[in-house]
Amino acid sequence: MLSYPPGTFIPLAIATHGLVGLVLGSVLFDRPLAGLAAGLAPDADFLLPAALGWPFVHRGITHAAVALLAAIALAAVFSERRTLGALAAAYGSHLLIDITTPKGIPLLYPLLDERLYLDIGIGGHAPETTLTLWVLCLGAIGYRYRGR
């Protein structure tokens, strides 16, 4: 069983969300920066003051479907279809990874005020999963940009 070196879990988790978003945006929609930004967007809640409390905490409202829909609606006003696709895929991937961790996410907030957890046998931020995601992402980017 792998483990993270001390102090590396959060930076590696954030980097993984960014990398997955970048790859989805790049490979599926040719919009790597939109994918990168959207893959990181749900963790913008780390920047909110703790005094705000629920739902403005880490894995609060920014990890709910309502935030994904709001981001898509906002992007639809200013973006074209491929950018919108990259945003939806990358933001959605962040939520998918986080829902597979024991902490879960409040996916249906504000309709349902509890965290949902999808037990797939190994968490989305387990070291083995992180390593697998990195290998797959780097392979996909290498394949996408081979010969350039």
MOCOR-V578422 format. One record per pair of residues at least 12 apart in sequence whose C-alpha atoms are under 10 Angstrom apart, sorted by the first residue. I is the first residue (numbers start at 1). J is the second residue. Records with the same first field share a line. If there is no record, write none. Layout:
I = J + J
This chain:
1 = 126 + 127 + 128
2 = 126 + 127 + 128 + 131
3 = 126 + 127 + 128
4 = 126 + 127
9 = 125 + 126 + 127
10 = 125
12 = 125 + 127 + 130
13 = 40 + 43 + 97 + 98 + 124 + 125 + 126 + 127 + 130
14 = 39 + 40 + 41 + 42 + 43 + 94 + 125
15 = 36 + 39 + 40 + 130 + 134
16 = 39 + 40 + 94 + 97 + 125 + 130 + 131 + 133 + 134 + 137
17 = 35 + 36 + 37 + 38 + 39 + 40 + 41 + 42 + 43 + 90 + 91 + 93 + 94 + 95 + 97 + 98 + 125 + 130 + 133 + 134
18 = 33 + 35 + 36 + 37 + 38 + 39 + 40 + 41 + 90 + 91 + 94
19 = 32 + 35 + 36 + 37 + 39 + 40 + 90 + 133 + 134 + 137 + 138 + 141
20 = 35 + 36 + 39 + 40 + 89 + 90 + 91 + 93 + 94 + 97 + 133 + 134 + 136 + 137 + 138
21 = 33 + 34 + 35 + 36 + 37 + 38 + 39 + 40 + 41 + 86 + 87 + 88 + 89 + 90 + 91 + 92 + 93 + 94 + 137
22 = 34 + 35 + 36 + 37 + 38 + 39 + 40 + 86 + 87 + 90 + 137 + 141
23 = 35 + 36 + 39 + 86 + 90 + 136 + 137 + 138 + 139 + 140 + 141 + 144
24 = 36 + 39 + 85 + 86 + 87 + 88 + 89 + 90 + 93 + 137 + 140 + 141
25 = 37 + 38 + 39 + 82 + 83 + 84 + 85 + 86 + 87 + 88 + 89 + 90
26 = 86 + 140 + 141 + 144 + 145
27 = 86 + 137 + 140 + 141 + 143 + 144 + 145
28 = 82 + 85 + 86 + 89 + 144
29 = 81 + 82 + 83 + 84 + 85 + 86 + 87 + 89
30 = 82 + 83 + 85 + 86 + 144
31 = 82 + 83 + 84 + 85 + 86 + 87
32 = 83 + 86 + 87 + 90
33 = 83 + 86 + 87
34 = 82 + 83 + 84 + 85 + 86 + 87 + 88 + 90 + 91
35 = 83 + 84 + 85 + 86 + 87 + 88 + 89 + 90 + 91 + 93
36 = 86 + 87 + 90 + 91
37 = 86 + 87 + 90 + 91
38 = 68 + 71 + 84 + 86 + 87 + 88 + 89 + 90 + 91 + 92 + 93 + 94
39 = 86 + 87 + 88 + 89 + 90 + 91 + 92 + 93 + 94 + 95
40 = 90 + 91 + 94
41 = 62 + 63 + 67 + 68 + 71 + 87 + 90 + 91 + 94
42 = 58 + 59 + 60 + 61 + 62 + 63 + 64 + 67 + 68 + 91 + 92 + 94 + 95
43 = 57 + 58 + 59 + 60 + 62 + 63 + 94
44 = 57 + 58 + 59 + 62
45 = 57 + 58 + 59 + 60 + 61 + 62 + 63
46 = 58 + 59
55 = 106 + 109 + 110 + 113
58 = 105
59 = 95 + 98 + 99 + 103 + 104 + 105 + 106 + 107 + 115
60 = 105 + 106 + 107 + 109 + 113 + 115
61 = 105 + 106 + 107 + 108 + 109 + 110
62 = 91 + 95 + 105 + 106 + 107 + 109
63 = 91 + 92 + 94 + 95 + 96 + 98 + 99 + 104 + 105 + 106 + 107 + 108 + 109 + 115
64 = 92 + 95 + 105 + 106 + 107 + 108 + 109 + 110 + 115
65 = 91 + 92 + 95 + 105 + 106 + 107 + 108 + 109 + 110
66 = 106 + 107 + 108 + 109 + 110 + 111
67 = 91 + 107 + 109
68 = 87 + 88 + 89 + 91 + 92 + 95 + 107
69 = 88 + 91 + 92
71 = 84 + 87 + 88 + 91
72 = 84 + 85 + 87 + 88 + 91
75 = 87 + 88
94 = 124
95 = 107
96 = 117 + 118 + 124
97 = 118 + 123 + 124 + 125 + 129 + 130
98 = 116 + 117 + 118 + 123 + 124 + 125
99 = 115 + 116 + 117 + 118 + 119 + 120 + 123 + 124
100 = 116 + 117 + 118 + 119 + 120 + 121 + 122 + 123 + 124 + 125 + 126
101 = 116 + 117 + 118 + 119 + 120 + 121 + 122 + 123 + 124 + 125 + 126
102 = 115 + 116 + 117 + 118 + 119 + 122 + 123 + 124 + 125
103 = 115 + 116 + 117 + 123
104 = 116 + 117 + 118 + 119 + 123
105 = 117 + 118
